């Protein structure tokens, strides 16, 4: 038995658009717009519910209410942050909170007149905080609600306010910004007033956190992001759902962009040829790929890590049920997730150790160890294999691991690219019959 090496196994590479990316309860409130020469005009809007602080309030006998401000803490930016852009705050005209999920293509009706707006360049944000003063009429609505009770409840707030939306200016060409959505202490409404002594005081209403209450089997959707792309005039203009665009139609390249559902599909059609050699033991298998556009562009940073998602016979991501326990609670709720290639050394049929593929700045490439996955595919292709450790050979989808939160994009060389070729390196042994 000898160990053989090859990196000439044909890998079929294409770009594919998946139909739904879930954005419910994401880490960021995304807003902004920019024109990408490869991926089109990218537009992001966020829709979110609010929640009162769980404390009683006492404004005194003669408070003087000054202003109501939307305070947002920036944690993410993608695009040209040196350009000015405008963020508008609108009331949402229909309920946001619901059981179930929101996806990136969904939206909500908003009141046409903005409550306030601010124009700025993201790079100039001092302390990463954006403050948008809202209209006096909206301030008075909130004041009237607060003065009707000593302790504002969630039900009372929901009764007068469905939520707010962050919307970019239609003419913007700058960046997609992500403001903190995971803490009501970082993104909130701030009501400023003077108390009876003339001192400045504040009352806060935060972005509503995602949580589970007694009797619920899943967290309610309390916020989501709508992210869309107008791909007119780009190489991706004609891309359709689950209609792979071969790399030869894209200059021997393949495209990926998280929240927009653009991924790179890879298939291994010629692994079946190894049957003719006998039983194969895969010693090592590595898939290597490299970016070919904007490798060091400060405005378009590459996705930090990637997942490899398994596909079914129709070329769609395989979804599997999972059960999640909520910290500090006895409630267990069911969800679904994509089946991903597992980290080498863990159970390839498991779901808890998803492989992360990192960028190597020295080689300017990504190197994915898919040894066990490849062996399981080989087992599934072999009529002589009688065990259960096998997988179907339907291919994989490479997608940024921040699929649900970020718009970072990448263009990689395909299998036929002359300089930055995507390729599979195989070290294998042929097991001879005695």
Secondary structure, 3 states (H helix, E strand, C coil): CCEEEEEEECCEEEEEECCCCECCCCCEEEEEEEEECCCEEEEEEEEECEEECCCCCCCCCCCEEEEEEEEEEEEEEEECCCCEEEEEEEEECCCCCECCCCECCCCCCECCCCCEEEEEEHHHCHHHEEEEECCHHHHHHHHHHHHCCCCCCHHHHHHHCCCEEEEECCCCCCEEEEEECCCCCCCEEEEEEECCCCCEEEEEEEECCCCCCCCCCCCCECEEEEEEEECCCCCCCCCEECECEEHHHHCCEEEEECCCCEEEEEECHHHHHHHHHCEEEEEEEEEEECECCCCCCCCCCCCCEEEEEEECCCCCECEEEEEEECCCCCCEEEEEEECECECCCCCCCCCCCECCEEEECCCCEEEEECHHHHHHHHHHHCCCCCCCCCCCCCCEEEEECCCCCCCCEEEEECCCCCCCCCEEEEEEEEECCC
